Amino acid sequence: MSKQTKQLGGWGLVTLFGGSLLSLVMPLACIIALVGLILTMKGYFRASNELGEPGIKRNTIKAIVVGIIGIVIFIIGAGAVIAEIKEGVYPEDIAGPIMVIVVVWIFWLVATWFWYKANALISMGTNVNLFKKGGLLMFVGTVLEIIVIGIPITLVGEILLIVAWFSVPERKETA
């Protein structure tokens, strides 16, 4: 894999990871996460082309689209709950917010499954098994996030993917 592809994938994930964590305390840091997402996508797309495996690009696109839909549903659902509370209307039951959480969780499950598939294909093409392990940990973490213990598992998966990108051997460029 080329040095530029490795750097786009690796530094893109570092930026996405850091921006995501920062956005928990500084909402504007989501812009950093968005830049990281774009760099990461570029890295995965280039890897797809360099490895001659279109499934990487296809699964990456599916993961991102499904993930964005999940985020939009979360924002709309959270906004509706907040609007009710601001108006002084407190839902007598918590069925609505729980439904939003479950629906978003299902979208995240599907998104991380596609993410795992993309990383498994990169793992096969590069012989760097950390891609597959990192993607699998992210999926398992997402499965377990509904009971909270999945959050650290997902974080470990993300860190493994960062390490995987920087572990890929560079191809020698010929003049």
N, C-alpha and C positions, 0 to 999 in steps of 0.2 A: 504494500500500500504506500502511496506517496506521503511524503512528509507533510504536505499541506493538508491532505485528507485527515491524517492523524491529528494534526493540530486543530482543525475545524471540529472534529468529533470530540476530542479530549477537552479543549478549552471551551467549546460550546457547552458541554455538560457541566464543567466547573462553573461557568457563568450562570447557567440555568439553575444549578443546585444552590449556589450562593445567593442569587437573586430571589429564589423561592424562599429560602430561609429568612433573608432580610425582609421580604414582603410581609412576614408575620408581624414585624414591629414597625415597618415603614412601608405603607401601602404603595408609595411611588416606586419602590424597588421592584415592583412587578415589571417595570420597563426593562430593568436589567435581566430579569428572567425571560422576557420576550426576546431580547437580543440573543440570549443564550439558546433559546429554542430555535431561532433562525439559524444560528451557527451550527447547532447540532443537526438540524435537518440537512443543511448543506453537506456536513460531514457524512451523514448516512447516505445521501443521494450519490455523493462522489464514490463512496465505498461500493455502492450498488453497481455503479458503472465500471469501476476498476476491477471488481471481482466478477463481473459478468453475471450478476445475480439480480434480476429485476424484482424478485420477491422482497428484497430488502427495502427498496423504495416503496413498493406497494404496501407492505405491512407498516412502514413508518408513516405513510400518509393516512392509512386507516386508523392507526393509534392516535395520531394527532387530531384528526377530525372527530373521532368518537370522544376523545378527551375534552376537546373544546365544547362539544355539545353538552357533555356532563357539567362543565364549568358554567355554561349559560343556564342550564337547568338549576344549578345551585344558586346562582345569582338571583334568578327570578324567584325561586322558592324562598330564599332568605329574605329578599326584598319584600315579598308578600307577608311573611311572618312579622318582619320589623314594622311594616305599615300598619298591620293590625294592632300591634302593641302600642305604637305611637298614637293611634286613634283611641286608645283605652279599651280596645276590644281584645280580651284575652281568650284565646281558644279554650273551650272547656275540656277538650281532649287534645292530645298531642299527635293525633293521627296524621294531620297534614305535614307537620315538620318531619315526622318519622318517614312518611312516604317519600318526601323529597330526599332525605338521607339515603334511603334504600335505592331509589332510582339513580341517584348520582353514583352510589357505590357500584351498582350494576354497570353503569357506563364506564367507570374506572376499571372494573374487572375486564371488560371487553378491550378497553384501550391497552391495558398492561399485557393482555394476552397477545395482541398484535405486536406490541413492543418486544415481548419475549421472542416471538417468531422471527422478527427482524434481526435481533441479536443472535439467535441460534444460527441463522444463515451466515451472519458475519463470522461467527465462531468457526463454522465449517470452512469458510473461505480463507480464513487467516490462520487457522490452527491455534487460536488463542481462546482457550476454554473459559476464560473469565467473562467473555461476552455472554455465553449461555448461562453461566452461574449467576451473573448479575441480573440478567433479564428474568431468570426464574425466581430469584429472591424478590425482585420487585413485584412479580405476579403473586407469589405466596404472601408477601407483605400486604398487598392490596386485599387479598382474600381475608386476611386476619385483621385488617384495619377496622372492621366493623366492631371488633372487640378490643380495639386500641393497641394490642401488642404487635400489630403488624407495622406500626409506624417505624420503629427502629430497624425492623427487617428490611423495609423498603429503602431506608436511608443507607443501609449496608449494601444493598443491591446497586443503588446509584453510585456509591463510592467504588464498588467493584467495576462498574462500567467505565468510570473515569480511568481507573488503573488499566483496564483492558485496552482502551484507546492508546494509552501511552506505551503499552507493551507490544503493540503490533510491530513486527519487523518492517523496516522501510525497504522498499524495492530499490535496487540500484538503477539509477537513471543512466541510460546510454546516450552518448552525444551524437 
